[in-house]
Amino acid sequence: MDFAGTVEIAAPRRVVWDFLMDFEAFAACGPGVESVEPLEAGRARVHARLGLGFIVARFSIDLEHGAIEAPERATIRGRGEAPGSQVEGSAEMRLSGPPEGPTQVAWTAEVELFGSLAGIGARLVDSAAGRLIDEAFECVRARLAGAAA
């Protein structure tokens, strides 16, 4: 499954960059995130409880920064498991706009599901994932509203 979007965040680009690159800060905006375990530099393990349709699963997802061109472009890779399901994915974000803000975040993500979640149908997963992504970026906007450089 492929996802893409653009969001505008009313904050300076460096502030947005720092927030999005901090796994603990950004993951706190993820719906269903229960905890974040920092690992070595550029890596973290996120524990989340996600409901997709009639299935509720507890995931453990390992995240890792990929290519980084601060403060404009970064990639993240992830791999996770829940009982009977696995997920693998990658995402890229590109930040633009004036340094003092507002900041435009263009993002793409590619996610592959295996196991019972893959079996419930792409349409249901697509719809739920879109809602979760929107909720996460609304949280980012709220947390960074009025942030100064």
Secondary structure, DSSP 4 states (H G I P E B T S, - for coil): -EEEEEEEESS-HHHHHHHHH-HHHHHTTSTTEEEEEE-STTEEEEEEEEEETTEEEEEEEEEEEEEEETTTEEEEEEEEEETTEEEEEEEEEEEES-TTS-EEEEEEEEEEEEEHHHHT-HHHHHHHHHHHHHHHHHHHHHHHTT---
